Amino acid sequence: MSTFNAILFPADDRPPQEVLLMTSPLSAPASPSNVPLRCGRIPHPELYMDYIADQFGSNAWSFHLIEALDGMLQKLPTPYIVFYPVVSRDGMSFPVNKCIREIQGDRFDEARAWRGNLVIAKYKDADFAVMTDASMAEFPIIKNYLSTHHPR
């Protein structure tokens, strides 16, 4: 397994932190529409997602692309991807992510809230073909984006 530095936004009261995102090689080429797999590796953000349904593998989480910040005319040269849980072990909703709730402040909308632990990975190119290391130095960019966006 290869690893890449990623940023974890825990749902509880812990602050965001860098984590090692494990990836494993794909056995066959992925569909171009499956963005997280374009790099030829399967990311494993579920390792950092509490209460996720383990038996579903990559079907237990979804992703959201960060390609530009509000007001930008061009896409980010090194985009990000937010992995978030969608299927819990017990079928219940994941807890609201307290860190994102605090970041969003008055713009927080519980009906459209980020839930569970989020894992943010970085790519070297706008085609999401090569994953690279993210660092806490990029926290302001990600915070800016998450302050105004919700999962789809």
C-alpha positions as semicolon CSV with decimal commas, in nm:
position;residue;x (nm);y (nm);z (nm)
1;M;0,000;0,000;0,000
2;S;0,115;0,353;-0,076
3;T;0,033;0,642;0,152
4;F;-0,025;1,012;0,099
5;N;-0,061;1,289;0,356
6;A;-0,422;1,401;0,383
7;I;-0,615;1,625;0,621
8;L;-0,870;1,480;0,861
9;F;-1,157;1,696;0,988
10;P;-1,290;1,489;1,282
11;A;-1,660;1,513;1,360
12;D;-1,592;1,544;1,732
13;D;-1,408;1,820;1,921
14;R;-1,059;1,732;1,795
15;P;-0,888;1,985;1,566
16;P;-0,807;1,905;1,201
17;Q;-0,485;1,710;1,160
18;E;-0,265;1,545;0,901
19;V;-0,311;1,170;0,854
20;L;-0,167;0,909;0,621
21;L;-0,424;0,813;0,357
22;M;-0,364;0,454;0,253
23;T;-0,414;0,362;-0,112
24;S;-0,396;0,029;-0,290
25;P;-0,341;-0,038;-0,661
26;L;-0,634;-0,100;-0,892
27;S;-0,643;-0,439;-1,059
28;A;-0,808;-0,297;-1,373
29;P;-0,836;0,055;-1,520
30;A;-1,112;0,266;-1,369
31;S;-1,386;0,449;-1,552
32;P;-1,293;0,814;-1,621
33;S;-1,613;0,916;-1,441
34;N;-1,489;0,761;-1,115
35;V;-1,268;1,053;-1,013
36;P;-1,102;0,906;-0,699
37;L;-0,977;0,608;-0,900
38;R;-0,833;0,795;-1,200
39;C;-0,492;0,791;-1,035
40;G;-0,488;0,410;-1,060
41;R;-0,516;0,366;-0,684
42;I;-0,807;0,300;-0,447
43;P;-0,802;0,544;-0,153
44;H;-0,906;0,412;0,187
45;P;-1,052;0,711;0,376
46;E;-1,285;0,471;0,557
47;L;-0,995;0,392;0,791
48;Y;-1,057;0,734;0,950
49;M;-1,437;0,732;0,941
50;D;-1,600;0,636;1,270
51;Y;-1,914;0,419;1,256
52;I;-1,880;0,351;0,881
53;A;-2,017;0,023;0,742
54;D;-1,693;-0,169;0,691
55;Q;-1,843;-0,442;0,473
56;F;-1,930;-0,195;0,193
57;G;-1,572;-0,082;0,121
58;S;-1,565;0,221;-0,109
59;N;-1,945;0,215;-0,139
60;A;-1,970;0,332;0,223
61;W;-1,820;0,672;0,141
62;S;-1,866;0,935;-0,126
63;F;-1,661;1,230;-0,246
64;H;-1,691;1,598;-0,327
65;L;-1,445;1,782;-0,553
66;I;-1,280;2,110;-0,457
67;E;-1,180;2,251;-0,795
68;A;-1,217;2,625;-0,731
69;L;-1,297;2,871;-0,455
70;D;-1,589;3,111;-0,480
71;G;-1,501;3,403;-0,705
72;M;-1,219;3,224;-0,889
73;L;-1,224;3,246;-1,266
74;Q;-0,994;2,947;-1,314
75;K;-0,980;2,609;-1,149
76;L;-0,720;2,531;-0,884
77;P;-0,404;2,387;-1,044
78;T;-0,385;2,129;-0,763
79;P;-0,744;2,038;-0,669
80;Y;-0,866;1,855;-0,362
81;I;-1,122;1,585;-0,295
82;V;-1,330;1,553;0,020
83;F;-1,417;1,198;0,123
84;Y;-1,714;1,168;0,356
85;P;-1,912;0,873;0,499
86;V;-2,256;0,784;0,363
87;V;-2,337;0,437;0,501
88;S;-2,316;0,380;0,876
89;R;-2,284;0,049;1,058
90;D;-2,620;0,084;1,226
91;G;-2,810;0,271;0,953
92;M;-2,830;0,589;1,161
93;S;-2,709;0,932;1,049
94;F;-2,352;1,028;1,112
95;P;-2,301;1,307;1,366
96;V;-2,275;1,664;1,240
97;N;-1,910;1,757;1,191
98;K;-1,853;2,008;1,473
99;C;-1,539;2,151;1,314
100;I;-1,718;2,236;0,988
101;R;-2,017;2,366;1,185
102;E;-1,785;2,609;1,362
103;I;-1,618;2,710;1,033
104;Q;-1,956;2,782;0,870
105;G;-2,081;2,991;1,162
106;D;-2,405;3,171;1,072
107;R;-2,414;2,995;0,733
108;F;-2,450;2,653;0,898
109;D;-2,756;2,460;0,777
110;E;-2,816;2,135;0,967
111;A;-3,028;1,988;0,688
112;R;-2,730;2,012;0,449
113;A;-2,449;1,969;0,704
114;W;-2,125;1,779;0,655
115;R;-2,154;1,467;0,871
116;G;-1,895;1,231;1,011
117;N;-1,519;1,253;0,973
118;L;-1,398;1,413;0,650
119;V;-1,071;1,318;0,481
120;I;-0,930;1,566;0,228
121;A;-0,674;1,451;-0,028
122;K;-0,484;1,654;-0,286
123;Y;-0,407;1,590;-0,652
124;K;-0,120;1,722;-0,865
125;D;-0,334;1,803;-1,166
126;A;-0,682;1,917;-1,265
127;D;-0,752;1,574;-1,419
128;F;-0,719;1,404;-1,078
129;A;-0,469;1,162;-1,236
130;V;-0,195;1,183;-0,970
131;M;-0,249;1,200;-0,595
132;T;0,005;1,397;-0,391
133;D;0,066;1,495;-0,029
134;A;-0,151;1,759;0,136
135;S;-0,035;1,955;0,439
136;M;-0,181;2,176;0,710
137;A;-0,037;2,474;0,518
138;E;-0,335;2,423;0,284
139;F;-0,585;2,443;0,568
140;P;-0,688;2,804;0,485
141;I;-0,784;2,706;0,127
142;I;-0,988;2,409;0,243
143;K;-1,143;2,606;0,529
144;N;-1,245;2,880;0,283
145;Y;-1,417;2,625;0,061
146;L;-1,590;2,434;0,340
147;S;-1,718;2,758;0,493
148;T;-1,959;2,805;0,201
149;H;-2,017;2,457;0,056
150;H;-2,217;2,151;0,157
151;P;-2,208;1,788;0,042
152;R;-2,418;1,705;-0,262
